[in-house]
Amino acid sequence: GINEQGLGVTANFLDTGGWRPGVPRYMLPGLALTQNSIEDAVQIIQNVHRASSRNVMILDSEAEKAVGMEVTPTRDALYQPEKGMLYHSNHFISDVLLDEERSKGRFIANSKARLKRIEQLMNEHHGRINTDVMQTILSDREGEPDCICMNADGDNESVTFSSIIANPSEREIWISSGPPHLNDYKRYTLS
């Protein structure tokens, strides 16, 4: 989502196994969106009693800063953009949390393959990334079944059930409901 102050927040799944009583991971982006800055958003997520793990990426359009945040119920780690770009898939990348990873086998191999492909495409388009380029990247099917845009077919049970591109400086968010290679992105704006 994006809030009125231009803070953009996205999130995705990380597996540390098990839950505990606390704030569900699904609510962490909403908590971040109640804040006015990246620092405040990070602090509220760090201080809440979390039920499970999550990856949260936060972009502040006014300060032109971004940060990624991996959290477990009891620990957290920040990671910074590389060459001005921030991206993530579904496994831990922060050195201090690598021991928290519980994904195994096909799932972790798939996540690592997708992250490598995202990094490759982001670097290929570095300096020219806009909404159209991001739609193309997030619709990429190279390396199937370990592709960025996954479709449940054959032996592949995973699916990209939605794809989100946040553009906080324009106060707009683009959403594809379902795999974006099969579904158009729709633009939503703050009024």
Residue frames relative to the residue before (quaternion, step in Angstrom):
aa qw qx qy qz dx dy dz
G 1.0000 0.0000 0.0000 0.0000 0.00 0.00 0.00
I 0.2641 -0.7122 0.6232 0.1860 3.51 -1.41 0.04
N 0.2399 -0.7730 0.5655 0.1588 3.57 -0.95 0.80
E 0.7264 -0.4600 0.2977 0.4148 3.58 -1.30 0.17
Q 0.6474 0.5088 -0.3181 0.4700 3.58 1.19 -0.47
G 0.5502 -0.6379 0.3818 0.3803 3.59 1.28 -0.06
L 0.4310 0.6603 -0.4899 0.3718 3.56 1.17 0.48
G 0.1347 -0.7896 0.5961 0.0547 3.59 -0.78 1.05
V 0.0365 -0.8095 0.5854 -0.0278 3.56 -0.91 0.94
T 0.0181 0.7598 -0.6499 0.0057 3.56 -1.00 0.89
A 0.1130 -0.8001 0.5869 0.0512 3.59 -1.21 0.40
N 0.0017 -0.7867 0.6164 0.0332 3.52 -1.27 0.40
F 0.7016 -0.5271 0.3415 0.3366 3.49 -1.41 0.40
L 0.0208 0.7222 -0.6913 -0.0068 3.52 -1.23 0.75
D 0.2764 -0.7870 0.5329 0.1422 3.58 -1.01 0.77
T 0.0281 0.7651 -0.6423 0.0347 3.53 -0.74 1.14
G 0.4949 -0.6617 0.4213 0.3738 3.53 1.30 0.02
G 0.8613 0.1845 -0.1234 0.4570 3.52 -1.18 0.62
W 0.2229 -0.7283 0.6345 0.1315 3.48 -1.32 0.50
R 0.1425 -0.7361 0.6443 0.1505 3.53 -1.34 0.17
P 0.6298 -0.4922 0.3913 0.4560 3.61 -1.15 0.22
G 0.4348 0.6755 -0.5077 0.3114 3.56 -0.89 0.92
V 0.7153 -0.4005 0.3296 0.4683 3.55 -1.30 -0.24
P 0.4236 -0.7171 0.4874 0.2623 3.63 -0.67 1.05
R 0.6281 -0.5755 0.3814 0.3590 3.57 -1.11 0.73
Y 0.6050 0.5911 -0.3489 0.4036 3.57 1.10 -0.67
M 0.6877 0.4920 -0.2776 0.4560 3.58 1.17 -0.49
L 0.4893 0.6956 -0.4264 0.3080 3.62 1.20 -0.30
P 0.6551 0.4834 -0.3498 0.4634 3.67 0.85 -0.72
G 0.6333 0.5370 -0.3293 0.4496 3.58 1.02 -0.76
L 0.6275 0.5158 -0.3308 0.4803 3.57 1.04 -0.76
A 0.6497 0.5185 -0.3197 0.4547 3.58 0.91 -0.89
L 0.6789 0.5109 -0.2898 0.4406 3.58 0.99 -0.82
T 0.5768 0.5628 -0.3933 0.4425 3.61 1.22 -0.09
Q 0.6457 0.5488 -0.2959 0.4408 3.57 1.30 -0.22
N 0.4846 -0.6901 0.4751 0.2514 3.56 -1.32 0.36
S 0.7955 0.1836 -0.0899 0.5705 3.60 1.20 -0.33
I 0.6557 -0.4858 0.3967 0.4203 3.53 -1.31 0.29
E 0.6544 0.5325 -0.3210 0.4303 3.57 0.86 -0.95
D 0.6794 0.4746 -0.2906 0.4782 3.59 0.93 -0.87
A 0.6333 0.5273 -0.3300 0.4603 3.60 1.04 -0.77
V 0.6416 0.5076 -0.3177 0.4793 3.58 0.96 -0.86
Q 0.6720 0.5181 -0.3029 0.4338 3.58 0.86 -0.95
I 0.6706 0.4905 -0.3258 0.4511 3.62 0.87 -0.82
I 0.6486 0.4932 -0.3239 0.4808 3.60 1.04 -0.70
Q 0.6373 0.5266 -0.3288 0.4565 3.59 1.00 -0.76
N 0.7571 0.4345 -0.2087 0.4410 3.58 0.95 -0.87
V 0.5889 0.5736 -0.3855 0.4190 3.61 1.18 -0.27
H 0.4721 -0.6452 0.5222 0.2969 3.58 -1.15 0.67
R 0.1608 -0.8469 0.5045 0.0486 3.59 -0.03 1.36
A 0.4247 -0.7119 0.5094 0.2309 3.55 -1.12 0.78
S 0.8158 -0.0098 0.0624 0.5749 3.60 1.05 -0.70
S 0.6692 -0.5266 0.3660 0.3754 3.55 -1.34 -0.03
R 0.0393 0.7762 -0.6273 0.0498 3.54 -1.32 0.47
N 0.2479 -0.6857 0.6512 0.2104 3.51 -1.36 0.35
V 0.0435 -0.7901 0.6113 -0.0119 3.57 -0.86 0.98
M 0.1003 -0.7710 0.6262 0.0587 3.58 -0.93 0.92
I 0.1029 -0.8108 0.5762 -0.0101 3.56 -0.84 1.08
L 0.0639 -0.7852 0.6159 -0.0050 3.55 -0.92 1.01
D 0.1694 -0.7687 0.6122 0.0750 3.55 -0.90 1.00
S 0.3321 -0.7926 0.4768 0.1846 3.59 -0.30 1.23
E 0.6546 0.5291 -0.3291 0.4280 3.60 0.99 -0.72
A 0.7545 0.3530 -0.1969 0.5171 3.57 0.98 -0.85
E 0.3125 -0.7790 0.4791 0.2569 3.55 1.35 -0.16
K 0.4650 0.6347 -0.4619 0.4093 3.53 0.96 1.00
A 0.0723 -0.7706 0.6304 0.0601 3.53 -1.29 0.39
V 0.0076 -0.7726 0.6346 0.0182 3.54 -1.26 0.47
G 0.2528 -0.7179 0.6240 0.1769 3.50 -1.23 0.60
M 0.0968 -0.8010 0.5906 0.0158 3.53 -1.08 0.75
E 0.1200 -0.7622 0.6337 0.0557 3.54 -0.72 1.12
V 0.0279 -0.8125 0.5822 -0.0128 3.56 -0.87 0.95
T 0.1799 -0.6965 0.6814 0.1347 3.48 -1.33 0.58
P 0.7062 -0.4150 0.2913 0.4941 3.61 -1.11 -0.06
T 0.8244 0.2507 -0.1055 0.4964 3.63 0.99 -0.73
R 0.7671 0.2958 -0.1624 0.5456 3.61 1.21 -0.27
D 0.0478 -0.7854 0.6146 0.0554 3.56 -1.28 0.30
A 0.0623 -0.7739 0.6292 0.0360 3.52 -1.30 0.44
L 0.2961 -0.7382 0.5812 0.1720 3.53 -1.09 0.78
Y 0.0561 -0.7535 0.6505 0.0767 3.54 -1.22 0.54
Q 0.3782 -0.7624 0.5013 0.1566 3.53 -1.08 0.85
P 0.6110 -0.5263 0.4219 0.4143 3.58 -1.21 0.35
E 0.2360 -0.7221 0.6295 0.1631 3.53 -1.24 0.56
K 0.8271 -0.0197 -0.0573 0.5588 3.57 -0.71 1.15
G 0.6908 -0.4960 0.2687 0.4524 3.56 1.08 0.75
M 0.6555 0.4904 -0.3066 0.4856 3.60 1.26 0.22
L 0.1165 -0.7849 0.6078 0.0302 3.54 -1.05 0.85
Y 0.1728 0.7791 -0.5828 0.1530 3.59 -0.72 1.04
H 0.0510 -0.7885 0.6121 -0.0320 3.55 -1.23 0.55
S 0.1758 -0.7296 0.6360 0.1795 3.55 -1.27 0.32
N 0.7386 -0.4638 0.2876 0.3958 3.64 -0.95 -0.69
H 0.6354 0.4465 -0.3842 0.4994 3.56 0.93 0.89
F 0.6099 -0.5658 0.4114 0.3724 3.55 -1.24 0.48
I 0.1232 -0.7875 0.6010 0.0591 3.56 -1.05 0.85
S 0.5684 0.5881 -0.3820 0.4302 3.60 1.23 -0.34
D 0.5252 -0.6756 0.4211 0.3006 3.58 -0.69 1.11
V 0.6983 0.4981 -0.2870 0.4265 3.59 0.91 -0.88
L 0.7453 0.3710 -0.2249 0.5062 3.62 1.21 -0.26
L 0.3539 0.7587 -0.4902 0.2427 3.61 1.20 0.11
D 0.6426 0.5361 -0.3209 0.4434 3.60 1.09 -0.65
E 0.6029 0.5701 -0.3504 0.4344 3.61 1.26 -0.20
E 0.5091 0.6861 -0.4098 0.3195 3.59 1.21 -0.45
R 0.0922 -0.7999 0.5925 0.0257 3.56 -0.89 1.00
S 0.4824 0.6486 -0.4514 0.3778 3.61 1.22 -0.11
K 0.0915 -0.8071 0.5832 0.0108 3.54 -1.03 0.81
G 0.8537 0.2733 -0.1381 0.4213 3.47 -1.45 0.03
R 0.8658 -0.0266 0.0609 0.4960 3.50 -0.95 -1.01
F 0.6458 0.5427 -0.3345 0.4202 3.60 0.93 -0.86
I 0.7063 0.4423 -0.2782 0.4776 3.62 0.80 -0.94
A 0.6216 0.5309 -0.3446 0.4616 3.60 1.02 -0.73
N 0.6465 0.5182 -0.3068 0.4684 3.57 1.00 -0.85
S 0.6657 0.5052 -0.3073 0.4551 3.58 0.87 -0.92
K 0.6699 0.4929 -0.2997 0.4674 3.59 0.93 -0.85
A 0.6348 0.5180 -0.3280 0.4702 3.61 1.03 -0.74
R 0.6592 0.5032 -0.3091 0.4655 3.59 0.95 -0.84
L 0.6475 0.5123 -0.3241 0.4619 3.59 0.96 -0.83
K 0.6398 0.5226 -0.3217 0.4627 3.58 0.97 -0.83
R 0.6687 0.4867 -0.2996 0.4756 3.61 0.96 -0.85
I 0.6209 0.5249 -0.3428 0.4706 3.61 0.99 -0.78
E 0.6520 0.5124 -0.3137 0.4625 3.59 0.90 -0.92
Q 0.6435 0.5249 -0.3200 0.4561 3.60 0.94 -0.88
L 0.7101 0.4569 -0.2674 0.4644 3.60 0.80 -0.98
M 0.6282 0.5252 -0.3396 0.4629 3.58 1.01 -0.75
N 0.6676 0.4904 -0.2998 0.4733 3.59 0.97 -0.82
E 0.6209 0.5425 -0.3383 0.4535 3.60 1.04 -0.73
H 0.7646 0.3485 -0.1710 0.5144 3.59 1.05 -0.79
H 0.2954 0.7935 -0.4950 0.1950 3.59 1.27 0.10
G 0.7937 0.2556 -0.2255 0.5038 3.56 -0.88 0.99
R 0.7528 0.3197 -0.1893 0.5434 3.60 1.26 -0.22
I 0.4052 0.7391 -0.4609 0.2775 3.57 1.23 0.25
N 0.1168 0.7476 -0.6433 0.1164 3.52 -0.90 1.07
T 0.7631 -0.3666 0.2466 0.4717 3.58 -1.26 -0.09
D 0.6574 0.5122 -0.3212 0.4499 3.61 0.91 -0.85
V 0.6496 0.5050 -0.3148 0.4732 3.59 0.95 -0.86
M 0.6599 0.5036 -0.3152 0.4601 3.59 0.92 -0.86
Q 0.6167 0.5308 -0.3539 0.4612 3.61 1.02 -0.69
T 0.6492 0.5065 -0.3102 0.4752 3.58 1.01 -0.80
I 0.6556 0.5097 -0.3128 0.4610 3.59 0.90 -0.92
L 0.7328 0.4412 -0.2467 0.4554 3.58 0.79 -0.99
S 0.6446 0.4814 -0.3140 0.5042 3.60 1.32 -0.13
D 0.4206 0.7506 -0.4324 0.2697 3.58 1.32 -0.13
R 0.1556 -0.8085 0.5658 0.0447 3.55 -0.95 0.99
E 0.3791 0.7333 -0.4922 0.2760 3.60 1.24 0.13
G 0.7905 0.2992 -0.2442 0.4754 3.54 -1.05 0.85
E 0.2438 0.8039 -0.5105 0.1837 3.57 1.28 0.26
P 0.5531 -0.1413 -0.8210 0.0137 1.71 -1.89 1.58
D 0.6025 0.5570 -0.3654 0.4395 3.61 1.26 -0.08
C 0.3147 0.7648 -0.4940 0.2684 3.55 0.80 1.05
I 0.6732 -0.4943 0.3662 0.4104 3.55 -1.28 0.36
C 0.7717 0.2582 -0.1237 0.5679 3.56 0.82 -1.05
M 0.0814 -0.8455 0.5277 -0.0020 3.56 -0.17 1.29
N 0.1345 -0.7678 0.6245 0.0484 3.51 -1.10 0.85
A 0.4284 -0.7024 0.5024 0.2659 3.59 -0.79 0.99
D 0.3588 0.6944 -0.5553 0.2840 3.55 -0.38 1.27
G 0.7995 0.2331 -0.1918 0.5193 3.56 -1.17 0.52
D 0.8056 -0.2155 0.1960 0.5159 3.56 -0.85 -1.04
N 0.5859 0.5935 -0.3617 0.4168 3.57 1.28 -0.22
E 0.1710 -0.8067 0.5612 0.0717 3.57 -0.59 1.17
S 0.6003 0.5688 -0.3599 0.4318 3.60 1.24 -0.24
V 0.0495 -0.7873 0.6145 0.0105 3.52 -1.19 0.62
T 0.4090 -0.6351 0.5862 0.2928 3.54 -1.20 0.61
F 0.1622 -0.8410 0.5096 0.0823 3.59 -0.15 1.24
S 0.7783 -0.0613 -0.0259 0.6243 3.59 1.27 -0.18
S 0.1536 -0.7615 0.6232 0.0900 3.53 -1.26 0.44
I 0.0959 -0.8217 0.5616 -0.0123 3.56 -0.82 1.06
I 0.0687 -0.7517 0.6553 0.0286 3.52 -1.05 0.91
A 0.1361 -0.7968 0.5862 0.0545 3.58 -0.59 1.14
N 0.0510 -0.7684 0.6380 0.0033 3.56 -0.98 0.93
P 0.1585 -0.8559 0.4846 0.0870 3.59 0.41 1.23
S 0.6217 0.5577 -0.3649 0.4115 3.62 0.98 -0.70
E 0.7206 0.3710 -0.2246 0.5410 3.59 1.20 -0.54
R 0.3675 -0.7452 0.4664 0.3034 3.58 1.37 -0.03
E 0.5597 0.5780 -0.4043 0.4349 3.56 0.94 0.93
I 0.1242 -0.7552 0.6404 0.0651 3.49 -1.27 0.60
W 0.2109 -0.7625 0.6040 0.0963 3.56 -1.01 0.90
I 0.0312 -0.8203 0.5700 -0.0348 3.58 -0.76 1.05
S 0.1392 -0.7301 0.6636 0.0846 3.51 -1.08 0.90
S 0.2313 -0.7559 0.5982 0.1314 3.57 -0.72 1.07
G 0.7622 0.1840 -0.1900 0.5908 3.52 -0.15 1.33
P 0.7252 -0.4099 0.2890 0.4717 3.58 -1.25 0.07
P 0.4418 -0.7429 0.4317 0.2579 3.62 -0.65 1.05
H 0.5695 0.5583 -0.4158 0.4371 3.63 1.14 -0.18
L 0.7316 0.3648 -0.2201 0.5322 3.59 1.28 -0.28
N 0.7682 0.2911 -0.1368 0.5535 3.60 1.22 -0.40
D 0.4480 -0.6940 0.4964 0.2669 3.57 -0.90 0.92
Y 0.4670 -0.6189 0.5487 0.3126 3.51 -1.29 0.47
K 0.1718 -0.7548 0.6238 0.1077 3.55 -1.12 0.73
R 0.3679 -0.7425 0.5287 0.1839 3.54 -1.01 0.91
Y 0.0552 -0.7646 0.6422 0.0050 3.51 -1.02 0.96
T 0.1057 -0.8083 0.5783 0.0338 3.57 -0.97 0.85
L 0.4883 -0.5949 0.5317 0.3534 3.55 -1.29 0.32
S 0.2613 -0.7742 0.5531 0.1627 3.58 -0.85 0.86
